[in-house]
Amino acid sequence: MSVRILHRDQRGTTLIDLIVIIIIVAIALPPMMALLIQGTKQSTFGVSMSRANSLGSTLLEEVRSKRWDENGGAASATLGPDSGETRTAYDDVDDFHGLNESPPKDSLDADVTGATGFRQQVSVCYVANTDLDTCLGSGTSNYKKITLTITEPEGKTSELVTVISSF
């Protein structure tokens, strides 16, 4: 009966080898999981931002589809909806001033599907033709600046701004 001699590279894994591997994995696993969780959270940012921009663009197009002012040529000194006017009856751009909806609604005043947790806020003001960034404190002009702020469920905000004229 002969005894076979095993060379170093022909031996199996020892219990000590397995214990060392388990210890290394136990030490490395929590930081790797933290990175995975952080990456997963950040991957939803693009989806949420895209949804916010879609909601904002839809509302901005609705606002821009309305008349510049219901008074025809003269600019209305008061911004905001007329007394008793609801969203479905908004007929000019400045009616949207002060709009604050969560969840966002469509032009028929129905909740937008898939927009739970989002908030839309609209501000309309007059601006001078020489400075389209700064709202006039008082008075009117031929230019209205519409600022739409969309807040995502995570609290991040994005802003869409446009200026329209009475011409």
C-alpha positions as CSV (number, residue, x, y, z in Angstrom):
1,M,0.0,0.0,0.0
2,S,1.5,3.3,-1.1
3,V,0.8,6.7,0.3
4,R,0.1,9.4,-2.2
5,I,1.8,12.7,-1.6
6,L,-0.3,15.8,-2.3
7,H,1.4,18.8,-3.6
8,R,0.4,22.2,-2.1
9,D,-1.8,23.1,-5.2
10,Q,-3.7,19.9,-5.0
11,R,-5.0,20.3,-1.5
12,G,-8.6,21.3,-0.7
13,T,-9.9,24.3,1.2
14,T,-9.3,24.3,4.9
15,L,-11.6,25.4,7.6
16,I,-9.3,28.3,8.3
17,D,-9.5,29.4,4.7
18,L,-13.3,29.4,4.9
19,I,-13.3,31.4,8.2
20,V,-11.0,34.0,6.7
21,I,-13.3,34.4,3.6
22,I,-16.4,34.7,5.8
23,I,-14.7,37.4,7.9
24,I,-13.7,39.4,4.8
25,V,-17.2,39.2,3.3
26,A,-18.7,40.2,6.6
27,I,-16.5,43.3,6.8
28,A,-17.0,44.3,3.1
29,L,-20.7,43.6,2.7
30,P,-22.2,46.5,4.8
31,P,-20.3,49.3,2.8
32,M,-21.2,47.6,-0.5
33,M,-24.9,47.4,0.5
34,A,-24.8,51.1,1.5
35,L,-23.5,52.0,-1.9
36,L,-26.1,49.9,-3.6
37,I,-28.9,51.5,-1.6
38,Q,-27.6,55.0,-2.3
39,G,-27.3,54.2,-6.0
40,T,-30.9,52.9,-6.1
41,K,-32.2,56.1,-4.4
42,Q,-30.3,58.3,-6.9
43,S,-31.6,56.3,-9.9
44,T,-35.1,57.5,-9.2
45,F,-34.1,61.2,-9.4
46,G,-34.1,61.2,-13.2
47,V,-37.6,59.6,-13.3
48,S,-38.9,62.1,-10.8
49,M,-37.4,65.1,-12.5
50,S,-38.7,63.9,-15.9
51,R,-42.2,63.6,-14.4
52,A,-42.0,67.0,-12.8
53,N,-40.9,68.6,-16.1
54,S,-43.7,66.9,-17.9
55,L,-46.3,68.1,-15.4
56,G,-44.8,71.6,-15.6
57,S,-44.8,71.7,-19.4
58,T,-48.4,70.6,-19.5
59,L,-49.5,73.3,-17.2
60,L,-47.4,76.0,-18.9
61,E,-49.0,75.1,-22.2
62,E,-52.4,75.4,-20.6
63,V,-51.5,78.8,-19.3
64,R,-50.1,80.0,-22.6
65,S,-53.2,78.8,-24.4
66,K,-55.3,81.4,-22.6
67,R,-55.8,85.0,-23.6
68,W,-53.2,87.5,-22.5
69,D,-55.8,89.5,-20.6
70,E,-59.6,89.3,-20.5
71,N,-59.9,93.1,-20.8
72,G,-58.8,93.1,-24.5
73,G,-56.2,95.8,-25.0
74,A,-55.9,97.2,-21.5
75,A,-53.9,95.3,-18.9
76,S,-55.8,94.2,-15.8
77,A,-54.2,95.7,-12.6
78,T,-55.4,92.8,-10.5
79,L,-53.7,89.4,-11.0
80,G,-55.3,86.2,-10.0
81,P,-58.7,84.5,-10.7
82,D,-61.8,86.7,-10.7
83,S,-64.2,86.5,-7.9
84,G,-65.8,83.0,-7.8
85,E,-63.8,81.8,-10.8
86,T,-62.7,78.2,-10.6
87,R,-59.9,76.5,-12.5
88,T,-62.2,75.2,-15.3
89,A,-63.3,78.8,-16.0
90,Y,-59.8,80.4,-16.2
91,D,-59.9,82.5,-19.3
92,D,-56.7,84.5,-19.2
93,V,-53.1,84.1,-18.2
94,D,-53.2,86.1,-14.9
95,D,-56.0,83.8,-13.5
96,F,-53.3,81.3,-12.8
97,H,-51.5,83.7,-10.4
98,G,-51.5,82.1,-6.9
99,L,-52.4,78.6,-8.2
100,N,-51.1,76.1,-5.7
101,E,-52.1,72.5,-6.3
102,S,-51.0,69.2,-4.7
103,P,-51.6,66.9,-6.4
104,P,-51.6,68.7,-9.7
105,K,-54.9,69.0,-11.6
106,D,-55.7,69.1,-15.3
107,S,-57.7,71.8,-17.0
108,L,-60.9,70.1,-16.0
109,D,-59.9,70.3,-12.3
110,A,-59.3,66.5,-12.1
111,D,-56.3,65.1,-10.3
112,V,-53.5,64.1,-12.8
113,T,-52.8,60.4,-12.7
114,G,-49.4,59.4,-11.3
115,A,-48.7,62.8,-9.8
116,T,-49.3,62.1,-6.2
117,G,-46.8,63.9,-4.0
118,F,-46.0,66.6,-6.6
119,R,-46.9,70.3,-6.0
120,Q,-47.4,73.0,-8.7
121,Q,-47.3,76.7,-7.9
122,V,-47.8,79.5,-10.4
123,S,-46.8,83.2,-10.1
124,V,-47.7,85.8,-12.7
125,C,-46.3,89.3,-12.7
126,Y,-45.8,92.2,-15.0
127,V,-42.3,92.9,-16.2
128,A,-40.8,95.9,-18.1
129,N,-39.6,95.3,-21.6
130,T,-36.1,96.4,-20.6
131,D,-35.9,93.9,-17.7
132,L,-37.8,90.7,-18.2
133,D,-36.4,89.1,-15.0
134,T,-37.7,91.6,-12.4
135,C,-41.4,91.9,-11.5
136,L,-42.8,95.4,-11.4
137,G,-43.9,96.3,-7.9
138,S,-46.9,98.2,-9.1
139,G,-48.4,99.1,-12.4
140,T,-48.8,97.2,-15.6
141,S,-46.9,96.6,-18.8
142,N,-47.3,94.7,-22.1
143,Y,-45.3,91.7,-20.7
144,K,-46.3,89.1,-18.2
145,K,-43.7,86.8,-16.6
146,I,-45.1,83.3,-15.6
147,T,-43.1,81.3,-13.1
148,L,-44.1,77.7,-12.5
149,T,-42.5,75.9,-9.6
150,I,-42.8,72.1,-9.4
151,T,-41.9,70.4,-6.1
152,E,-41.2,66.6,-6.3
153,P,-42.2,64.2,-3.6
154,E,-38.6,64.2,-2.3
155,G,-38.8,68.0,-1.9
156,K,-36.6,69.0,-4.9
157,T,-37.9,71.8,-6.9
158,S,-37.6,72.8,-10.5
159,E,-38.8,76.1,-12.1
160,L,-40.1,76.9,-15.5
161,V,-40.3,80.5,-16.6
162,T,-41.7,82.2,-19.7
163,V,-42.6,85.7,-20.7
164,I,-45.5,86.5,-22.9
165,S,-46.6,89.8,-24.4
166,S,-49.8,91.4,-25.4
167,F,-48.6,91.8,-29.0
